[in-house]
Amino acid sequence: MNDLARRYAQALYGLTDDEKALRRTAGALMEDTTLWAALRSPAVRAEEKERILARLPDLEGCGTLLHFYQLLAVKGRMDLLPEILDAFQDLALAQRDCARCVLTCVRPLEAAELSKLRLALCRLHHKRDILFDVRMDPSLLGGFTLELEGVTYDKSVRGALAGLTRQLEERRMA
């Protein structure tokens, strides 16, 4: 994740912890493809972007978020919004003693498997709960990888084969 996105998320979290409003309003901006393109376009002047945002009904009554979006637009950093949302969510989760885990697997895990994995990770990382961001990657060949709080666990067939290859090469060089 981009360090700049993290810093924006921290600044915003210092002003508001309303994750629902942030998700709702950011979703409204990004789902409207014409609006989203205009807000990210260097061809649209900063003042025009500010005016567009100020007139959006989805941002009525959301002064802090409106000003935040206007700042991103004026600075030409609207592209960071998806990463800022993720970083903001990480801050909100940490406040509740929870964490997000990127789980990459070949096939979706069964509910019981996810539950066991969640329990083990909660114990290992001393968390109340783990929120999974599940991604599919057939190139893993089997198993899964986990990314949690800067730690990567590789329990994939591809990872095991790579490890075996390294061991064989090390033995051959010795």
C-alpha positions as semicolon CSV with decimal commas, in nm:
position;residue;x (nm);y (nm);z (nm)
1;M;0,000;0,000;0,000
2;N;0,118;0,348;-0,086
3;D;0,266;0,540;0,211
4;L;0,100;0,859;0,093
5;A;-0,240;0,685;0,094
6;R;-0,173;0,572;0,452
7;R;-0,089;0,926;0,559
8;Y;-0,408;1,062;0,400
9;A;-0,610;0,789;0,571
10;Q;-0,452;0,870;0,909
11;A;-0,526;1,238;0,867
12;L;-0,886;1,165;0,771
13;Y;-0,926;0,916;1,056
14;G;-0,812;1,191;1,292
15;L;-1,105;1,401;1,170
16;T;-1,375;1,134;1,144
17;D;-1,406;0,765;1,213
18;D;-1,731;0,731;1,015
19;E;-1,627;0,443;0,791
20;K;-1,981;0,388;0,661
21;A;-2,012;0,746;0,536
22;L;-1,668;0,726;0,377
23;R;-1,750;0,400;0,197
24;R;-2,091;0,531;0,085
25;T;-1,963;0,861;-0,050
26;A;-1,645;0,722;-0,206
27;G;-1,853;0,448;-0,367
28;A;-2,084;0,711;-0,517
29;L;-1,784;0,895;-0,663
30;M;-1,614;0,588;-0,807
31;E;-1,927;0,414;-0,940
32;D;-2,020;0,705;-1,164
33;T;-1,761;0,644;-1,436
34;T;-1,801;0,987;-1,598
35;L;-1,771;1,168;-1,265
36;W;-1,478;0,950;-1,154
37;A;-1,293;1,014;-1,483
38;A;-1,348;1,390;-1,451
39;L;-1,225;1,400;-1,091
40;R;-0,907;1,215;-1,190
41;S;-0,845;1,399;-1,515
42;P;-0,559;1,648;-1,530
43;A;-0,753;1,825;-1,808
44;V;-1,026;1,935;-1,562
45;R;-0,919;2,239;-1,359
46;A;-0,898;2,205;-0,981
47;E;-1,160;2,477;-0,925
48;E;-1,406;2,292;-1,148
49;K;-1,347;1,968;-0,954
50;E;-1,418;2,155;-0,629
51;R;-1,745;2,290;-0,773
52;I;-1,850;1,947;-0,902
53;L;-1,792;1,790;-0,561
54;A;-1,971;2,072;-0,377
55;R;-2,287;2,014;-0,586
56;L;-2,309;1,637;-0,537
57;P;-2,619;1,533;-0,341
58;D;-2,431;1,232;-0,197
59;L;-2,197;1,471;-0,015
60;E;-2,465;1,693;0,140
61;G;-2,416;1,708;0,515
62;C;-2,071;1,545;0,486
63;G;-1,857;1,857;0,527
64;T;-1,541;1,680;0,641
65;L;-1,558;1,425;0,362
66;L;-1,645;1,691;0,103
67;H;-1,338;1,894;0,202
68;F;-1,125;1,581;0,200
69;Y;-1,237;1,486;-0,152
70;Q;-1,182;1,844;-0,267
71;L;-0,829;1,834;-0,126
72;L;-0,756;1,510;-0,313
73;A;-0,899;1,657;-0,634
74;V;-0,706;1,984;-0,608
75;K;-0,380;1,801;-0,532
76;G;-0,438;1,562;-0,824
77;R;-0,444;1,262;-0,590
78;M;-0,795;1,130;-0,644
79;D;-0,641;0,808;-0,784
80;L;-0,530;0,727;-0,429
81;L;-0,889;0,703;-0,303
82;P;-0,921;0,322;-0,327
83;E;-0,595;0,278;-0,133
84;I;-0,702;0,542;0,119
85;L;-1,025;0,348;0,177
86;D;-0,826;0,031;0,249
87;A;-0,588;0,213;0,485
88;F;-0,882;0,381;0,662
89;Q;-1,046;0,041;0,708
90;D;-0,721;-0,095;0,852
91;L;-0,716;0,189;1,105
92;A;-1,080;0,126;1,200
93;L;-1,012;-0,247;1,237
94;A;-0,703;-0,185;1,451
95;Q;-0,911;0,040;1,677
96;R;-1,142;-0,260;1,737
97;D;-0,842;-0,495;1,786
98;C;-0,909;-0,660;1,450
99;A;-0,708;-0,694;1,129
100;R;-0,753;-0,755;0,759
101;C;-0,591;-1,056;0,598
102;V;-0,543;-1,102;0,224
103;L;-0,612;-1,470;0,157
104;T;-0,512;-1,584;-0,190
105;C;-0,621;-1,933;-0,293
106;V;-0,701;-2,147;-0,595
107;R;-1,059;-2,216;-0,486
108;P;-1,281;-2,053;-0,224
109;L;-1,236;-2,206;0,120
110;E;-1,532;-2,368;0,295
111;A;-1,687;-2,175;0,585
112;A;-1,547;-2,425;0,837
113;E;-1,195;-2,388;0,689
114;L;-1,218;-2,009;0,706
115;S;-1,341;-2,028;1,062
116;K;-1,047;-2,248;1,170
117;L;-0,803;-2,024;0,989
118;R;-0,956;-1,712;1,150
119;L;-0,930;-1,866;1,496
120;A;-0,564;-1,967;1,445
121;L;-0,469;-1,623;1,311
122;C;-0,652;-1,445;1,594
123;R;-0,454;-1,647;1,846
124;L;-0,123;-1,602;1,666
125;H;-0,163;-1,226;1,614
126;H;-0,357;-1,153;1,936
127;K;-0,661;-1,014;1,756
128;R;-1,029;-1,020;1,839
129;D;-1,125;-1,087;1,477
130;I;-0,980;-1,118;1,128
131;L;-1,153;-0,984;0,817
132;F;-1,060;-1,183;0,506
133;D;-1,007;-1,025;0,166
134;V;-1,026;-1,338;-0,050
135;R;-0,860;-1,342;-0,392
136;M;-0,836;-1,625;-0,644
137;D;-0,509;-1,720;-0,813
138;P;-0,494;-2,052;-1,002
139;S;-0,116;-2,013;-1,043
140;L;-0,076;-2,117;-0,677
141;L;-0,160;-2,472;-0,797
142;G;-0,311;-2,553;-0,457
143;G;-0,305;-2,432;-0,096
144;F;-0,305;-2,062;-0,015
145;T;-0,105;-1,757;0,084
146;L;-0,187;-1,512;0,363
147;E;-0,076;-1,153;0,412
148;L;-0,149;-1,019;0,758
149;E;0,010;-0,718;0,928
150;G;0,318;-0,727;0,707
151;V;0,370;-1,101;0,745
152;T;0,330;-1,338;0,449
153;Y;0,252;-1,704;0,500
154;D;0,296;-1,919;0,190
155;K;0,122;-2,255;0,218
156;S;0,078;-2,295;-0,157
157;V;0,194;-2,575;-0,384
158;R;0,378;-2,317;-0,595
159;G;0,561;-2,193;-0,282
160;A;0,651;-2,548;-0,176
161;L;0,786;-2,624;-0,524
162;A;0,991;-2,304;-0,523
163;G;1,134;-2,397;-0,183
164;L;1,220;-2,745;-0,303
165;T;1,388;-2,602;-0,611
166;R;1,599;-2,367;-0,392
167;Q;1,703;-2,658;-0,168
168;L;1,806;-2,869;-0,465
169;E;2,008;-2,583;-0,612
170;E;2,180;-2,518;-0,277
171;R;2,275;-2,887;-0,247
172;R;2,405;-2,889;-0,602
173;M;2,621;-2,579;-0,534
174;A;2,763;-2,724;-0,210
